């Protein structure tokens, strides 16, 4: 081999190695950025009452008739201190400890469904401790029914609003306890 070919080959290998390292670093940086983003979910409505953020989330806002509507209601400790929450009653359908509540309003702002009115409450206290940035979530399904005096009836197609509720809860941070009742802003949905 001539000396000019030998000097080009090591240069080419170094360039190839440098390009490979840059590509791996770019892929790793892109992956790190994408995983740091919050998960892509549907609509979310929140209210902040220091030291907590109370939210309602859904996967989407358009539903077919008779399609189950999934609702997530959560409370997050947004302080850097431990928060203790104490309810005087809670619900326990499907093996889940339900401390929150939600209701559905029709287009006239009339209450048509209220979760806690249909599910019996356990009249014992429930205490939950949330460390900094910790979250407590309840999952609900609304079967597109509304409360009639004697029976549940399917709602007609139309526009509805869903609101999350904390019910009455004792919130303790440090030595201070206060009673709070929070309500999220509503999320509007459409049933076709």
C-alpha positions in Angstrom: 0.0 0.0 0.0 1.2 3.4 -0.7 1.7 5.9 2.1 -1.1 8.2 0.9 -3.7 5.3 1.1 -2.5 4.4 4.7 -2.9 8.0 5.9 -6.4 8.3 4.5 -7.7 5.1 6.0 -7.1 6.0 9.7 -8.7 9.4 9.0 -11.7 7.7 7.6 -12.0 5.4 10.6 -11.8 8.3 13.0 -14.4 10.2 11.1 -16.7 7.1 11.0 -16.2 6.6 14.8 -16.9 10.3 15.5 -20.1 10.2 13.4 -21.2 7.0 15.1 -20.7 8.6 18.5 -22.6 11.7 17.5 -25.5 9.6 16.2 -25.7 7.6 19.4 -25.6 10.7 21.5 -28.3 12.3 19.4 -30.5 9.2 19.8 -29.9 9.1 23.6 -30.7 12.8 24.0 -33.9 12.5 21.9 -35.0 9.5 23.9 -34.3 11.3 27.2 -36.3 14.4 26.1 -39.3 12.4 24.9 -39.4 10.3 28.1 -39.3 13.5 30.2 -42.5 14.8 28.6 -45.7 14.2 30.4 -47.7 11.3 28.9 -50.1 12.3 26.2 -53.6 12.0 27.5 -56.9 13.6 26.8 -58.4 16.6 28.5 -57.4 17.6 32.0 -58.9 20.2 34.4 -57.2 21.2 37.7 -57.6 23.5 40.6 -54.7 24.4 43.0 -55.4 24.9 46.7 -52.0 25.0 48.3 -50.5 22.5 49.1 -52.4 20.3 46.7 -53.5 20.2 43.1 -56.9 18.5 42.4 -57.5 17.2 38.9 -59.9 15.4 36.6 -58.6 13.7 33.5 -60.2 11.7 30.6 -58.9 9.9 27.6 -61.1 11.8 25.2 -64.2 14.0 24.9 -66.2 12.3 22.1 -68.1 9.1 22.8 -70.4 6.8 21.0 -73.8 5.9 22.5 -73.4 3.3 25.3 -69.6 3.6 25.3 -68.1 3.6 28.8 -66.7 6.9 29.9 -63.4 6.6 31.8 -62.7 9.3 34.4 -59.6 9.8 36.6 -59.7 12.0 39.6 -56.5 12.8 41.4 -55.0 14.8 44.2 -51.2 15.6 44.1 -49.1 17.0 46.9 -47.4 20.0 45.2 -45.5 21.1 48.3 -42.1 19.8 49.6 -43.7 18.7 52.9 -45.8 15.6 53.8 -49.5 16.1 53.6 -52.0 13.9 55.5 -55.6 13.6 54.2 -58.4 12.1 56.3 -61.9 11.4 55.1 -64.8 10.5 57.4 -66.2 8.1 54.8 -65.1 6.4 51.6 -66.4 4.0 49.0 -65.1 0.7 48.0 -66.5 -0.6 44.7 -64.5 -3.1 42.6 -61.9 -3.4 45.4 -60.7 0.2 45.0 -60.6 2.7 47.9 -62.6 5.7 46.5 -62.1 8.9 48.4 -63.1 11.2 45.6 -66.4 11.7 43.8 -67.6 13.0 40.5 -70.9 14.2 39.0 -72.3 14.8 35.5 -74.3 17.8 34.4 -76.5 18.1 31.3 -76.4 21.0 28.9 -78.9 22.9 31.2 -76.4 22.5 34.1 -78.8 20.1 35.8 -77.2 17.3 37.9 -78.0 14.0 36.1 -75.5 11.6 37.8 -73.6 11.7 41.1 -71.3 8.7 41.8 -71.6 8.8 45.6 -75.4 8.9 45.6 -75.4 5.5 43.9 -72.6 3.8 45.8 -72.9 3.2 49.5 -70.2 4.7 51.7 -68.2 2.9 54.4 -68.7 5.0 57.5 -65.2 4.6 58.7 -62.3 7.0 58.3 -59.7 6.7 55.7 -56.2 8.3 56.0 -53.8 8.8 53.2 -50.3 10.3 53.5 -48.8 12.0 50.5 -45.1 12.8 50.4 -43.8 15.6 48.2 -45.0 15.2 44.6 -46.9 12.1 45.5 -50.3 11.5 43.9 -53.6 9.7 44.9 -55.8 8.6 42.0 -59.3 7.2 41.8 -60.5 5.6 38.5 -64.2 5.7 37.6 -66.4 4.5 34.8 -69.6 6.2 33.9 -72.0 4.0 31.9 -73.8 7.0 30.3 -76.7 6.6 32.8 -78.5 9.2 34.8 -80.3 9.0 38.1 -84.0 8.6 37.9 -85.9 8.4 41.2 -86.3 4.6 40.9 -83.9 3.5 38.2 -80.9 4.3 36.1 -81.7 5.3 32.5 -79.3 5.7 29.6 -78.7 9.4 28.7 -79.6 10.6 25.2 -77.0 11.8 22.8 -75.8 15.3 23.6 -73.3 17.5 25.5 -72.5 16.9 29.1 -70.0 18.2 31.7 -68.1 16.1 34.2 -66.7 17.6 37.5 -64.4 16.0 40.1 -65.1 16.4 43.8 -62.9 15.8 46.9 -65.9 15.5 49.3 -65.1 16.8 52.8 -61.5 16.0 53.7 -59.2 17.0 56.6 -55.9 18.2 55.2 -52.9 18.3 57.6 -49.5 19.8 56.9 -47.2 20.1 59.8 -49.3 21.0 62.9 -52.0 22.7 60.9 -55.3 21.0 59.9 -58.1 22.4 57.8 -61.2 21.1 56.2 -61.3 21.4 52.5 -63.9 20.6 49.8 -62.5 21.0 46.3 -64.2 20.9 42.9 -62.4 20.7 39.6 -63.4 22.8 36.6 -65.6 20.8 34.3 -64.6 18.8 31.2 -67.2 19.0 28.4 -67.9 15.7 26.5 -70.2 14.8 23.6 -72.1 11.6 23.3 -73.1 10.8 19.6 
